[in-house]
Amino acid sequence: MTEEELKEIEHRVNSGTKGPWIVMIEGITHSSGSDFIMTGVENSDDHSNAERGNDLYVSDGRKEDLIFMAHAKQDIPKLITEIRKLKNRL
């Protein structure tokens, strides 16, 4: 993977809705309502924080898809950092 490709991926991550993203699943994290991704707060208990971003909804997606998408906001920057570290060692 080239540095240019990493920069393109990094740009997409940074251009998206402010993180962190937290998956909210009915019956697990809350008792009623839709499944969604809460943005811009550190944990699900911070739902009334004024800095909270817009909620993200995915129609027709499975819970596993929603979990993957929510974690990708935090996981991708970590992967980019690790790739760059490994490339520098080569």
C-alpha positions in Angstrom: 0.0 0.0 0.0 1.4 3.4 -1.0 1.6 6.5 1.2 -0.8 8.1 -1.3 -3.4 5.3 -0.7 -3.0 5.7 3.1 -3.5 9.5 2.8 -6.7 8.9 0.8 -8.1 6.5 3.4 -7.1 8.9 6.2 -8.8 11.8 4.4 -12.0 9.8 4.2 -11.9 8.9 7.9 -11.2 12.6 8.8 -13.9 13.9 6.5 -16.6 11.9 8.0 -18.8 12.7 11.0 -16.7 13.5 14.2 -15.9 10.5 16.3 -15.8 8.5 18.3 -18.7 6.4 17.1 -20.6 4.2 19.5 -23.0 1.5 18.3 -26.4 1.6 20.0 -28.4 -1.6 19.8 -32.0 -1.9 21.1 -32.1 -4.4 23.9 -28.4 -4.2 24.6 -27.5 -0.5 25.1 -31.0 0.9 25.4 -34.4 -0.4 26.0 -36.5 1.0 23.1 -36.0 2.7 19.8 -34.0 2.1 16.7 -30.4 0.7 16.3 -28.1 3.5 15.4 -24.5 4.9 15.7 -24.1 7.7 18.2 -21.3 10.2 17.3 -19.0 12.6 19.0 -19.2 11.3 22.5 -16.9 9.0 24.5 -19.5 6.6 25.9 -23.2 5.7 25.6 -24.0 7.4 28.9 -23.0 10.7 27.4 -26.1 10.9 25.2 -27.1 14.4 26.4 -23.7 16.0 25.9 -24.0 19.3 23.9 -21.0 18.2 21.8 -22.8 15.1 20.6 -23.0 14.8 16.8 -25.9 13.6 14.7 -27.0 10.0 15.0 -26.3 7.7 12.0 -29.0 5.2 11.0 -28.6 2.3 8.6 -31.7 0.9 7.1 -31.8 -2.8 6.3 -28.4 -3.5 7.8 -27.7 -6.3 10.3 -26.6 -5.5 13.8 -23.1 -6.9 12.9 -22.9 -4.4 10.1 -23.7 -1.5 12.4 -21.1 -2.8 14.9 -18.5 -3.0 12.2 -19.2 0.6 10.9 -19.2 2.1 14.4 -15.8 0.5 15.2 -14.3 1.4 11.9 -14.2 5.1 12.8 -11.8 4.2 15.6 -10.1 1.1 14.1 -9.0 2.6 10.7 -6.9 5.4 12.2 -5.2 2.8 14.4 -4.5 0.5 11.4 -3.1 3.4 9.4 -0.7 4.3 12.3 0.4 0.7 12.5 1.0 0.4 8.8 3.1 3.5 8.8 5.1 2.2 11.8 5.8 -1.1 10.0 6.7 0.6 6.7 9.2 2.8 8.5 10.9 -0.3 9.9 11.4 -1.7 6.5 
